[in-house]
Amino acid sequence: MLELRNVSKLFNPGTPDEKVALSNIQLQLKEGDFVTIIGSNGAGKSTLMNIISGVMIPDSGEVWIGGKQVELMSEARRSEWIGRVFQDPMAGTAPTMTIQENMAIAYSRGKRRGLQLGVTARRKAFFREQLARLGLGLEQRLTAKVGLLSGGERQALSLLMATFTEPRILLLDEHTAALDPSRAELITNLTKQIVEELNLTTLMVTHNMEQAIRLGNRLIMMDKGRIILDVPEEEKKGLTVERLLREFERIRGEKFVDDRVVLG
């Protein structure tokens, strides 16, 4: 479903600030894979997401989605196949528009658009049905401005809008990091439920090792623009934070120093 072949990205080439963001990344995801990605700041995690989604073009290498080569396609064209939820609850929605208007825009993602009404009676019924799955009462607030919602409510709405059109790929970029623990747990559980129900091929970046171990069927650790560890499903079942830290130290010959990753 998703394949990266020798993907590399260099920032500020030829300057004192030159930095290797990604170096010859090789990655394959089968349909339905749920892969969590862990790594310290600067490991290349967000750059990887940006290249898959089309925000950035790699300096070299290829990106394939569902058998199509896409690394030169725009972000808008790829949106037909990709849903994405960001760390900032404000990023995935338009705050001055209503819940139903936001959902209508998401519903039309990747489709040919005309001058027809964006919010029809039929769509309202569909939106209410989808919102009811969140268990937050948002189905009763279709005309409320999204800017009035809490951070957790907005992130739940963003997750729903990214997935209710059943994209081929779901990208989750630290989507629980900005929330308080109770809201983060709510969004984590919703994520697991939606991904399993729709069998979505998912990549989730997280700073929380415990979360990375608990979710998904595969775990990847990145460091300095490379994938240094790829843990398959059977090995992941017995994985602990302590073992993950020991693996990093064995591979890199140094201790993992980013406390934020360890503690979440």
Backbone as CSV, one residue per row, in Angstrom:
resi,resn,N_x,N_y,N_z,CA_x,CA_y,CA_z,C_x,C_y,C_z
1,MET,0.821,-1.211,0.000,0.000,0.000,0.000,0.859,1.267,0.000
2,LEU,1.972,1.227,0.747,2.890,2.367,0.802,4.316,1.864,0.707
3,GLU,5.104,2.496,-0.164,6.506,2.103,-0.295,7.372,3.329,-0.540
4,LEU,8.459,3.417,0.208,9.483,4.437,-0.010,10.762,3.731,-0.435
5,ARG,11.333,4.194,-1.537,12.530,3.567,-2.086,13.678,4.571,-2.101
6,ASN,14.652,4.344,-1.230,15.873,5.161,-1.189,15.579,6.656,-1.106
7,VAL,14.660,7.030,-0.230,14.243,8.430,-0.108,15.237,9.201,0.762
8,SER,15.735,10.318,0.239,16.664,11.182,0.979,16.199,12.627,0.885
9,LYS,16.489,13.399,1.949,16.157,14.819,1.986,17.235,15.555,2.771
10,LEU,17.783,16.608,2.156,18.829,17.423,2.771,18.323,18.844,2.898
11,PHE,18.441,19.429,4.087,18.056,20.821,4.306,19.288,21.717,4.269
12,ASN,19.128,22.915,3.687,20.197,23.932,3.637,21.507,23.387,3.058
13,PRO,21.449,22.729,1.906,22.678,22.143,1.350,23.726,23.197,1.029
14,GLY,24.991,22.854,1.286,26.104,23.739,0.972,26.270,24.915,1.903
15,THR,25.550,24.912,3.045,25.658,25.999,4.018,26.129,25.418,5.355
16,PRO,26.543,26.298,6.285,26.924,25.801,7.614,25.778,25.111,8.352
17,ASP,24.537,25.390,7.920,23.365,24.787,8.570,22.885,23.520,7.859
18,GLU,23.695,22.972,6.973,23.296,21.765,6.247,22.934,20.637,7.217
19,LYS,21.821,19.975,6.922,21.367,18.897,7.793,20.726,17.789,6.974
20,VAL,21.133,16.565,7.253,20.522,15.396,6.623,19.241,15.078,7.382
21,ALA,18.100,15.286,6.735,16.813,15.001,7.370,16.416,13.544,7.184
22,LEU,16.631,13.015,5.984,16.377,11.602,5.681,17.505,11.073,4.814
23,SER,17.917,9.853,5.075,19.032,9.261,4.326,18.672,7.861,3.857
24,ASN,18.399,7.734,2.545,18.144,6.433,1.902,17.108,5.593,2.661
25,ILE,15.962,6.192,2.913,14.900,5.484,3.639,14.258,4.432,2.746
26,GLN,14.208,3.209,3.263,13.498,2.104,2.623,12.382,1.675,3.562
27,LEU,11.149,1.715,3.078,10.015,1.392,3.953,8.878,0.825,3.122
28,GLN,8.294,-0.246,3.609,7.127,-0.844,2.956,6.042,-1.117,3.990
29,LEU,4.809,-0.727,3.675,3.647,-1.039,4.510,2.638,-1.809,3.691
30,LYS,2.192,-2.939,4.220,1.122,-3.693,3.597,-0.218,-3.062,3.946
31,GLU,-1.235,-3.391,3.195,-2.575,-2.884,3.499,-2.984,-3.309,4.908
32,GLY,-3.441,-2.350,5.714,-3.876,-2.650,7.068,-2.788,-2.573,8.120
33,ASP,-1.529,-2.381,7.725,-0.456,-2.209,8.706,-0.689,-0.948,9.536
34,PHE,-0.396,-1.031,10.824,-0.455,0.121,11.732,0.933,0.227,12.355
35,VAL,1.726,1.156,11.836,3.131,1.277,12.216,3.320,2.526,13.073
36,THR,3.880,2.358,14.260,4.218,3.492,15.106,5.690,3.850,14.899
37,ILE,5.984,5.151,14.950,7.346,5.645,14.721,7.801,6.424,15.945
38,ILE,8.941,6.044,16.482,9.504,6.690,17.659,10.877,7.251,17.303
39,GLY,11.282,8.307,17.984,12.603,8.885,17.744,12.700,10.237,18.409
40,SER,13.914,10.668,18.675,14.127,11.950,19.342,13.899,13.107,18.371
41,ASN,13.930,14.320,18.875,13.803,15.496,18.017,14.924,15.491,16.980
42,GLY,14.553,15.780,15.715,15.545,15.813,14.653,15.828,14.466,14.035
43,ALA,15.060,13.437,14.425,15.296,12.102,13.871,14.822,11.968,12.431
44,GLY,13.897,12.859,11.998,13.388,12.805,10.631,11.949,12.358,10.519
45,LYS,11.276,12.209,11.648,9.918,11.664,11.650,8.935,12.554,10.886
46,SER,8.907,13.837,11.217,7.956,14.742,10.553,8.317,14.965,9.088
47,THR,9.611,14.966,8.781,10.022,15.084,7.375,9.511,13.899,6.577
48,LEU,9.579,12.719,7.167,9.048,11.519,6.523,7.567,11.682,6.223
49,MET,6.803,12.175,7.201,5.368,12.389,6.995,5.108,13.424,5.904
50,ASN,5.907,14.493,5.900,5.723,15.554,4.903,6.020,15.067,3.495
51,ILE,6.962,14.176,3.347,7.289,13.649,2.022,6.207,12.682,1.548
52,ILE,5.679,11.873,2.448,4.596,10.960,2.076,3.341,11.741,1.670
53,SER,3.032,12.805,2.418,1.791,13.557,2.163,1.910,14.525,0.994
54,GLY,3.136,14.852,0.580,3.319,15.769,-0.549,3.641,17.189,-0.146
55,VAL,3.803,17.467,1.152,4.215,18.796,1.589,5.633,19.092,1.102
56,MET,6.484,18.066,1.076,7.861,18.195,0.586,8.116,17.191,-0.516
57,ILE,9.054,17.536,-1.395,9.515,16.628,-2.446,10.884,16.108,-2.048
58,PRO,11.122,14.800,-2.114,12.442,14.284,-1.742,13.514,14.728,-2.734
59,ASP,14.744,14.837,-2.253,15.860,15.150,-3.149,16.147,13.979,-4.065
60,SER,15.922,12.772,-3.578,16.097,11.561,-4.384,15.204,10.472,-3.813
61,GLY,14.957,9.465,-4.630,14.124,8.352,-4.194,12.704,8.436,-4.721
62,GLU,11.931,7.402,-4.424,10.572,7.275,-4.939,9.589,7.000,-3.811
63,VAL,8.345,7.496,-3.996,7.241,7.223,-3.076,6.105,6.594,-3.882
64,TRP,5.622,5.445,-3.429,4.544,4.731,-4.110,3.381,4.533,-3.148
65,ILE,2.167,4.806,-3.632,0.951,4.570,-2.863,-0.001,3.741,-3.721
66,GLY,-0.345,2.564,-3.236,-1.277,1.705,-3.960,-0.861,1.433,-5.389
67,GLY,0.450,1.288,-5.621,0.953,0.992,-6.958,1.162,2.200,-7.835
68,LYS,0.931,3.419,-7.321,1.153,4.649,-8.086,2.380,5.378,-7.551
69,GLN,3.235,5.850,-8.470,4.400,6.632,-8.073,3.964,8.081,-7.879
70,VAL,4.198,8.640,-6.683,3.556,9.907,-6.338,4.502,11.003,-5.856
71,GLU,5.817,10.770,-5.798,6.682,11.758,-5.124,6.674,13.136,-5.772
72,LEU,6.259,13.234,-7.047,6.180,14.536,-7.706,4.758,15.093,-7.735
73,MET,3.804,14.327,-7.216,2.422,14.799,-7.161,2.262,15.833,-6.053
74,SER,1.351,16.775,-6.234,1.095,17.800,-5.227,0.380,17.195,-4.021
75,GLU,0.423,17.926,-2.923,-0.299,17.516,-1.720,-1.799,17.419,-2.000
76,ALA,-2.328,18.340,-2.787,-3.761,18.342,-3.099,-4.167,17.077,-3.848
77,ARG,-3.339,16.667,-4.809,-3.678,15.454,-5.569,-3.597,14.213,-4.689
78,ARG,-2.635,14.172,-3.790,-2.486,12.999,-2.915,-3.571,12.931,-1.847
79,SER,-4.250,14.046,-1.598,-5.247,14.068,-0.529,-6.399,13.099,-0.787
80,GLU,-6.566,12.673,-2.031,-7.588,11.681,-2.347,-7.299,10.368,-1.634
81,TRP,-6.009,10.079,-1.392,-5.603,8.808,-0.810,-5.100,8.931,0.615
82,ILE,-4.826,10.146,1.079,-4.163,10.328,2.364,-5.004,11.186,3.301
83,GLY,-5.178,10.715,4.530,-5.748,11.521,5.601,-4.655,11.808,6.609
84,ARG,-4.663,13.007,7.205,-3.591,13.366,8.142,-4.154,14.139,9.320
85,VAL,-3.644,13.816,10.510,-3.997,14.543,11.727,-2.701,15.065,12.333
86,PHE,-2.699,16.356,12.687,-1.481,17.014,13.161,-1.452,17.087,14.692
87,GLN,-0.297,17.486,15.225,-0.143,17.646,16.669,-1.018,18.767,17.205
88,ASP,-1.080,19.876,16.501,-1.828,21.042,16.946,-3.324,20.848,16.662
89,PRO,-4.177,20.816,17.686,-5.616,20.663,17.444,-6.194,21.757,16.558
90,MET,-5.505,22.908,16.449,-6.000,24.007,15.623,-5.707,23.786,14.135
91,ALA,-4.778,22.847,13.814,-4.269,22.745,12.449,-5.207,22.037,11.479
92,GLY,-6.022,21.109,11.969,-6.804,20.285,11.052,-8.199,20.781,10.762
93,THR,-8.565,21.949,11.307,-9.921,22.460,11.141,-9.906,23.959,10.864
94,ALA,-11.039,24.465,10.375,-11.206,25.908,10.151,-12.045,26.461,11.291
95,PRO,-11.454,27.225,12.227,-12.153,27.616,13.461,-13.366,28.510,13.252
96,THR,-13.399,29.316,12.196,-14.517,30.238,12.000,-15.690,29.587,11.269
97,MET,-15.524,28.345,10.859,-16.597,27.620,10.188,-17.245,26.648,11.162
98,THR,-18.456,26.223,10.845,-19.183,25.314,11.726,-18.656,23.894,11.586
99,ILE,-19.088,23.041,12.508,-18.713,21.632,12.440,-19.149,21.028,11.114
100,GLN,-20.406,21.290,10.716,-20.894,20.674,9.483,-20.191,21.234,8.247
101,GLU,-19.794,22.495,8.269,-19.060,23.064,7.133,-17.660,22.462,7.034
102,ASN,-16.998,22.265,8.166,-15.699,21.603,8.176,-15.812,20.180,7.627
103,MET,-16.846,19.474,8.061,-17.030,18.099,7.618,-17.355,18.027,6.132
104,ALA,-18.101,19.014,5.630,-18.428,19.033,4.199,-17.169,19.200,3.356
105,ILE,-16.239,20.045,3.831,-14.975,20.223,3.106,-14.183,18.924,3.101
106,ALA,-14.103,18.274,4.277,-13.368,17.011,4.366,-14.020,15.929,3.507
107,TYR,-15.349,15.931,3.466,-16.083,14.936,2.690,-15.781,15.055,1.203
108,SER,-15.479,16.272,0.748,-15.221,16.519,-0.682,-13.750,16.379,-1.047
109,ARG,-12.910,16.009,-0.074,-11.477,15.913,-0.331,-11.193,14.933,-1.465
110,GLY,-10.443,15.412,-2.451,-10.041,14.571,-3.567,-11.113,14.352,-4.619
111,LYS,-12.299,14.969,-4.446,-13.391,14.797,-5.403,-13.521,16.031,-6.281
112,ARG,-14.130,15.861,-7.456,-14.418,16.990,-8.327,-15.472,17.876,-7.670
113,ARG,-15.218,19.175,-7.653,-16.125,20.092,-6.960,-16.873,20.976,-7.951
114,GLY,-18.121,21.293,-7.610,-18.920,22.179,-8.442,-19.576,23.240,-7.592
115,LEU,-20.743,23.715,-8.027,-21.438,24.776,-7.312,-22.607,24.252,-6.475
116,GLN,-22.680,22.913,-6.306,-23.780,22.364,-5.511,-23.578,22.686,-4.033
117,LEU,-24.648,22.547,-3.263,-24.602,22.806,-1.828,-23.620,21.858,-1.152
118,GLY,-22.809,22.409,-0.235,-21.856,21.575,0.490,-22.507,20.806,1.623
119,VAL,-23.548,21.396,2.247,-24.214,20.756,3.381,-25.671,20.499,3.005
120,THR,-25.964,19.284,2.584,-27.327,18.891,2.232,-27.947,18.129,3.401
121,ALA,-29.256,17.907,3.346,-29.937,17.160,4.403,-29.367,15.750,4.520
122,ARG,-29.055,15.154,3.377,-28.496,13.797,3.384,-27.121,13.784,4.048
123,ARG,-26.319,14.790,3.736,-24.998,14.847,4.344,-25.082,15.125,5.840
124,LYS,-26.019,15.988,6.246,-26.181,16.263,7.674,-26.465,14.975,8.438
125,ALA,-27.322,14.133,7.885,-27.645,12.865,8.542,-26.397,11.991,8.649
126,PHE,-25.598,11.981,7.581,-24.349,11.211,7.598,-23.378,11.777,8.630
127,PHE,-23.271,13.112,8.670,-22.352,13.746,9.624,-22.772,13.429,11.071
128,ARG,-24.071,13.493,11.346,-24.551,13.184,12.704,-24.216,11.740,13.073
129,GLU,-24.423,10.843,12.122,-24.124,9.427,12.361,-22.639,9.223,12.680
130,GLN,-21.779,9.900,11.929,-20.337,9.768,12.155,-19.921,10.389,13.483
131,LEU,-20.450,11.569,13.791,-20.087,12.253,15.029,-20.544,11.478,16.256
132,ALA,-21.666,10.790,16.149,-22.182,10.022,17.285,-21.187,8.947,17.720
133,ARG,-20.363,8.480,16.794,-19.368,7.444,17.115,-18.326,7.953,18.105
134,LEU,-18.150,9.276,18.161,-17.128,9.840,19.044,-17.564,9.843,20.506
135,GLY,-18.874,9.832,20.732,-19.383,9.831,22.097,-19.170,11.136,22.835
136,LEU,-19.079,12.247,22.101,-18.832,13.552,22.711,-20.017,14.504,22.597
137,GLY,-21.105,14.044,21.993,-22.276,14.884,21.834,-22.178,15.899,20.707
138,LEU,-21.172,15.796,19.874,-20.982,16.780,18.801,-22.052,16.659,17.719
139,GLU,-22.721,15.512,17.651,-23.778,15.346,16.648,-24.943,16.296,16.904
140,GLN,-25.039,16.836,18.126,-26.084,17.797,18.462,-25.632,19.242,18.253
141,ARG,-24.400,19.419,17.762,-23.833,20.780,17.661,-23.302,21.064,16.249
142,LEU,-24.004,20.597,15.242,-23.514,20.736,13.862,-23.270,22.186,13.462
143,THR,-24.033,23.109,13.997,-23.907,24.508,13.586,-22.995,25.316,14.515
144,ALA,-22.361,24.655,15.478,-21.434,25.352,16.374,-20.124,25.644,15.650
145,LYS,-19.533,26.798,15.922,-18.230,27.136,15.349,-17.162,26.223,15.953
146,VAL,-16.294,25.703,15.113,-15.266,24.774,15.577,-14.303,25.452,16.548
147,GLY,-14.114,26.756,16.400,-13.232,27.490,17.298,-13.695,27.488,18.739
148,LEU,-14.953,27.137,18.976,-15.494,27.100,20.335,-15.293,25.749,21.006
149,LEU,-14.818,24.754,20.258,-14.618,23.419,20.821,-13.338,23.373,21.638
150,SER,-13.274,22.417,22.571,-12.043,22.198,23.326,-10.997,21.543,22.425
151,GLY,-9.753,21.512,22.904,-8.687,20.897,22.115,-8.952,19.434,21.828
152,GLY,-9.451,18.705,22.827,-9.757,17.293,22.627,-10.889,17.081,21.643
153,GLU,-11.923,17.928,21.718,-13.045,17.821,20.783,-12.590,18.119,19.357
154,ARG,-11.734,19.130,19.201,-11.244,19.468,17.863,-10.380,18.350,17.301
155,GLN,-9.567,17.737,18.164,-8.713,16.661,17.671,-9.535,15.430,17.308
156,ALA,-10.584,15.147,18.084,-11.481,14.049,17.741,-12.167,14.324,16.405
157,LEU,-12.600,15.575,16.193,-13.217,15.955,14.918,-12.213,15.827,13.777
158,SER,-10.981,16.264,13.993,-9.933,16.152,12.967,-9.691,14.693,12.589
159,LEU,-9.651,13.823,13.602,-9.447,12.396,13.354,-10.597,11.827,12.545
160,LEU,-11.810,12.196,12.911,-12.975,11.716,12.171,-12.949,12.209,10.725
161,MET,-12.649,13.499,10.519,-12.646,14.063,9.167,-11.533,13.454,8.311
162,ALA,-10.438,13.057,8.939,-9.333,12.458,8.191,-9.629,11.028,7.769
163,THR,-10.648,10.409,8.402,-10.859,8.976,8.164,-12.222,8.595,7.597
164,PHE,-13.237,9.461,7.689,-14.559,8.979,7.296,-14.708,8.798,5.790
165,THR,-13.769,9.286,4.995,-13.766,8.988,3.564,-12.908,7.758,3.257
166,GLU,-12.430,7.082,4.316,-11.648,5.847,4.206,-10.456,6.000,3.260
167,PRO,-9.485,6.845,3.638,-8.293,7.026,2.797,-7.459,5.752,2.764
168,ARG,-6.572,5.671,1.784,-5.676,4.510,1.719,-4.614,4.568,2.805
169,ILE,-4.167,5.776,3.115,-3.115,5.971,4.105,-3.593,6.987,5.142
170,LEU,-3.370,6.684,6.430,-3.651,7.627,7.505,-2.327,7.990,8.173
171,LEU,-2.035,9.298,8.242,-0.814,9.799,8.866,-1.188,10.535,10.148
172,LEU,-0.627,10.097,11.262,-0.896,10.693,12.567,0.416,11.250,13.097
173,ASP,0.511,12.586,13.147,1.781,13.245,13.483,1.726,13.780,14.915
174,GLU,2.042,12.898,15.884,1.994,13.254,17.310,0.647,13.868,17.678
175,HIS,-0.417,13.222,17.250,-1.744,13.836,17.322,-2.331,13.857,18.731
176,THR,-1.649,13.258,19.716,-2.136,13.351,21.098,-1.190,14.167,21.990
177,ALA,-0.074,14.650,21.433,0.979,15.269,22.254,0.545,16.572,22.922
178,ALA,-0.367,17.325,22.300,-0.747,18.641,22.840,-1.933,18.572,23.794
179,LEU,-2.419,17.352,24.080,-3.624,17.206,24.900,-3.281,16.798,26.327
180,ASP,-4.196,17.105,27.258,-4.000,16.638,28.632,-4.180,15.117,28.659
181,PRO,-3.695,14.435,29.700,-3.689,12.964,29.711,-5.039,12.312,29.448
182,SER,-6.121,12.831,30.024,-7.424,12.193,29.827,-7.904,12.337,28.387
183,ARG,-7.703,13.514,27.787,-8.096,13.717,26.389,-7.181,12.924,25.455
184,ALA,-5.902,12.844,25.809,-4.968,12.060,24.992,-5.380,10.595,24.971
185,GLU,-5.815,10.086,26.116,-6.254,8.688,26.179,-7.530,8.482,25.363
186,LEU,-8.438,9.468,25.404,-9.654,9.402,24.596,-9.315,9.307,23.113
187,ILE,-8.429,10.194,22.643,-8.068,10.206,21.223,-7.308,8.934,20.846
188,THR,-6.469,8.433,21.755,-5.751,7.183,21.504,-6.728,6.029,21.305
189,ASN,-7.728,5.930,22.163,-8.713,4.854,22.049,-9.559,5.003,20.786
190,LEU,-9.945,6.248,20.439,-10.689,6.475,19.193,-9.861,6.086,17.981
191,THR,-8.573,6.413,18.044,-7.678,6.070,16.939,-7.650,4.566,16.726
192,LYS,-7.432,3.835,17.797,-7.375,2.369,17.712,-8.679,1.803,17.148
193,GLN,-9.807,2.330,17.640,-11.110,1.854,17.190,-11.330,2.118,15.701
194,ILE,-11.055,3.336,15.254,-11.315,3.710,13.864,-10.376,2.968,12.913
195,VAL,-9.105,2.872,13.268,-8.138,2.180,12.410,-8.518,0.716,12.242
196,GLU,-8.931,0.085,13.332,-9.319,-1.327,13.259,-10.601,-1.520,12.464
197,GLU,-11.589,-0.658,12.698,-12.880,-0.780,12.004,-12.716,-0.628,10.498
198,LEU,-11.903,0.341,10.072,-11.763,0.640,8.650,-10.561,-0.055,8.016
199,ASN,-9.774,-0.788,8.839,-8.582,-1.478,8.345,-7.661,-0.515,7.596
200,LEU,-7.394,0.650,8.212,-6.608,1.693,7.559,-5.117,1.412,7.676
201,THR,-4.404,1.616,6.602,-2.946,1.549,6.622,-2.455,2.836,7.271
202,THR,-1.778,2.713,8.421,-1.542,3.867,9.292,-0.079,3.995,9.690
203,LEU,0.411,5.233,9.654,1.715,5.595,10.215,1.470,6.607,11.327
204,MET,1.939,6.308,12.539,1.720,7.208,13.659,3.046,7.574,14.309
205,VAL,3.390,8.863,14.250,4.556,9.381,14.968,4.148,9.697,16.399
206,THR,4.967,9.265,17.346,4.681,9.568,18.739,5.980,9.783,19.501
207,HIS,5.927,10.620,20.547,7.063,10.800,21.440,6.946,9.882,22.656
208,ASN,5.874,9.125,22.728,5.597,8.301,23.894,5.915,6.841,23.575
209,MET,7.001,6.308,24.160,7.403,4.936,23.859,6.342,3.922,24.280
210,GLU,5.709,4.147,25.431,4.684,3.219,25.896,3.524,3.172,24.900
211,GLN,3.134,4.338,24.377,2.060,4.399,23.380,2.490,3.705,22.091
212,ALA,3.736,3.910,21.697,4.247,3.297,20.473,4.252,1.778,20.563
213,ILE,4.524,1.263,21.750,4.537,-0.184,21.960,3.115,-0.739,22.015
214,ARG,2.213,0.015,22.649,0.840,-0.465,22.882,0.003,-0.499,21.613
215,LEU,0.226,0.443,20.696,-0.605,0.546,19.501,0.091,-0.073,18.295
216,GLY,-0.714,-0.576,17.380,-0.182,-1.012,16.088,0.425,-2.398,16.096
217,ASN,0.809,-2.850,14.900,1.373,-4.186,14.732,2.856,-4.159,14.374
218,ARG,3.461,-2.961,14.404,4.866,-2.842,14.020,5.397,-1.520,14.571
219,LEU,6.674,-1.504,14.933,7.282,-0.295,15.498,8.594,-0.003,14.788
220,ILE,8.783,1.286,14.465,10.014,1.739,13.818,10.670,2.790,14.704
221,MET,11.991,2.690,14.876,12.732,3.737,15.568,13.633,4.435,14.561
222,MET,13.585,5.790,14.589,14.416,6.594,13.702,15.448,7.374,14.507
223,ASP,16.592,7.640,13.880,17.634,8.454,14.508,18.485,9.061,13.405
224,LYS,18.635,10.374,13.453,19.486,11.102,12.509,19.175,10.762,11.051
225,GLY,17.875,10.742,10.741,17.434,10.570,9.363,17.424,9.153,8.847
226,ARG,17.638,8.183,9.729,17.655,6.781,9.303,16.694,5.942,10.142
227,ILE,16.220,4.846,9.563,15.478,3.845,10.325,16.513,2.899,10.913
228,ILE,16.650,2.916,12.245,17.688,2.091,12.871,17.123,0.812,13.483
229,LEU,15.791,0.733,13.608,15.171,-0.452,14.201,13.772,-0.610,13.631
230,ASP,13.430,-1.830,13.227,12.111,-2.137,12.674,11.620,-3.405,13.368
231,VAL,10.678,-3.242,14.298,10.228,-4.365,15.128,8.932,-4.942,14.555
232,PRO,8.943,-6.197,14.088,7.727,-6.806,13.536,6.734,-7.191,14.627
233,GLU,5.569,-7.629,14.205,4.450,-7.848,15.116,4.762,-8.824,16.238
234,GLU,5.330,-9.976,15.933,5.565,-10.983,16.961,6.544,-10.492,18.024
235,GLU,7.611,-9.815,17.602,8.582,-9.287,18.560,7.985,-8.139,19.369
236,LYS,7.105,-7.370,18.745,6.528,-6.195,19.404,5.650,-6.591,20.591
237,LYS,5.059,-7.771,20.533,4.154,-8.205,21.599,4.862,-8.297,22.949
238,GLY,6.148,-8.640,22.938,6.877,-8.756,24.195,7.787,-7.589,24.477
239,LEU,7.641,-6.509,23.721,8.543,-5.361,23.845,8.200,-4.519,25.066
240,THR,9.231,-3.970,25.702,9.053,-3.030,26.804,9.877,-1.781,26.522
241,VAL,9.598,-0.700,27.255,10.378,0.522,27.105,11.842,0.256,27.417
242,GLU,12.106,-0.527,28.451,13.482,-0.817,28.846,14.230,-1.560,27.734
243,ARG,13.580,-2.548,27.119,14.220,-3.288,26.023,14.458,-2.388,24.825
244,LEU,13.518,-1.484,24.561,13.661,-0.567,23.438,14.854,0.364,23.645
245,LEU,15.016,0.841,24.868,16.161,1.698,25.186,17.481,0.928,25.063
246,ARG,17.481,-0.322,25.497,18.702,-1.133,25.378,19.058,-1.372,23.915
247,GLU,18.035,-1.581,23.083,18.283,-1.784,21.652,18.914,-0.549,21.024
248,PHE,18.396,0.628,21.401,18.973,1.868,20.884,20.446,1.975,21.278
249,GLU,20.733,1.682,22.533,22.108,1.784,23.021,23.013,0.778,22.322
250,ARG,22.478,-0.420,22.064,23.276,-1.446,21.366,23.588,-1.020,19.938
251,ILE,22.582,-0.444,19.251,22.757,-0.073,17.843,23.639,1.162,17.695
252,ARG,23.397,2.158,18.532,24.080,3.446,18.404,25.322,3.586,19.280
253,GLY,25.454,2.697,20.264,26.608,2.793,21.143,26.550,3.971,22.086
254,GLU,25.356,4.489,22.331,25.168,5.618,23.243,23.784,5.547,23.843
255,LYS,23.590,6.231,24.970,22.294,6.200,25.627,21.304,7.108,24.917
256,PHE,20.037,6.736,25.015,18.949,7.560,24.492,18.712,8.700,25.476
257,VAL,18.891,9.936,25.050,18.927,11.048,26.010,17.677,11.916,26.008
258,ASP,16.717,11.637,25.142,15.520,12.476,25.061,14.478,11.987,26.050
259,ASP,14.414,12.619,27.239,13.482,12.195,28.281,12.027,12.307,27.837
260,ARG,11.744,13.265,26.949,10.368,13.467,26.502,9.853,12.213,25.790
261,VAL,10.738,11.529,25.060,10.327,10.313,24.366,10.055,9.206,25.359
262,VAL,10.912,9.069,26.365,10.761,8.010,27.343,9.512,8.214,28.187
263,LEU,9.303,9.445,28.640,8.212,9.738,29.555,6.906,10.071,28.867
264,GLY,6.978,10.408,27.564,5.769,10.796,26.853,5.258,12.146,27.329
